[in-house]
Every structure is written in structure tokens, then in C-alpha cells.
Amino acid sequence: MWETRVGKMGSQGREYGKPSWANCTVLEETDCTGDRNFLREFTCSYCYLGENPSCSTNLATSCRSSSPDTSRSHWYVANCRANKNTLCLGSPRFSKRLECNWTEGYRWKTALVLSITLGGFGADRFYLGHWQEGIGKLFSFGGLGVWTLVDVVLVAVGYIGPADGSLYI
């Protein structure tokens, strides 16, 4: 473990977004060999703006990656942490709004084939997890063929996706 103590810097340092230098001192309780004081270059920026922070991947239950980009359910809030050994301003732990981008293994091609071949029996809707509509299609014989034709088009253009909101593989 080491602690960062920023010392006096010249006029070239401390400018946001610009390279700066920090005087670093190893903590007294740390057993180490070598110099206990050293200089380290860093880019002056806030921790939440750093590159590739490590974020939790626990998706909120309301996360729906197939909803429109402007929808609130197309995003989730993750708990993130700045990368280890990154010098930055502010707290290294922060919340960040991330786009939903997950899949549960549903294949678009499988859904389309089921819609074309067994769509009259609701197989496509059952496969995608829309079981209520699947039962409706099953007992109405695909809306006497009309519902089946409409669903083939809707699955083909990607309008109908998995019920859990995930993306196709």
C-alpha cells in the first residue's frame, strides 16, 4: 500500500486534463525495499471520468436492453471503482449509469424459424418467454393465420424480442 501526497508543482502541473506529477510516499507500516519517496506522472482528472473503471455487473431487475435507447429501462446504475494505482481527484468509488447490454441465450434465427414453421401454435412466443401470447396463439390457431403472419414480420424486423428484455445472440 502506498499513500499519495501531492507536493508543490510548477506552473505546468495541476491543470485539469493535462499531465501532472505527484510526490508519492510509501506508508510507514509498509515493509518495502528501495526509495520510499518517488515521483509519478498522472493525468489530472476525476475518478469517475477515468478509463476502464471496474464496475459491478449486477443488473437491476428493471434493465431491459431491448427497449429504446431513450427509455429509462435501457440503462442501469452500477457501483464502480477506479482502477488500482490510479491517481485521480474525488472518491475512487462512484456510481455510473451504464447501458443495458446483456443476453440470456435467445437466438433471433431460432425465433424466426419457429415463427415461420410453428408460429400458428405459438411456439415462437413460448420460446421468447411471452407465454400469455403463446397460449392465445395456440388456442386461436395463430389468429386463424393472421397473427402468425404478423408475428413472422415482427420477429424478422426484431420488434419482438425476449420477454426478459435481453438481446438476441
ABEGO torsion letter per residue (X at the ends): XBBBBBBBBBAABGBBGBBBBBBBBBBAABBBBEBABBBBBBBBBBAAABBGBBBBABBBAABBAABBAABAAABBBBBBBBBBGBBBBEBABBBBBBBBBBBAGBBAAAAAAAAAAAAAAGAAAAAAGBAAAAAAAAAAGGGGGAAAAAAAAAAAAGABBBAAGBBBX
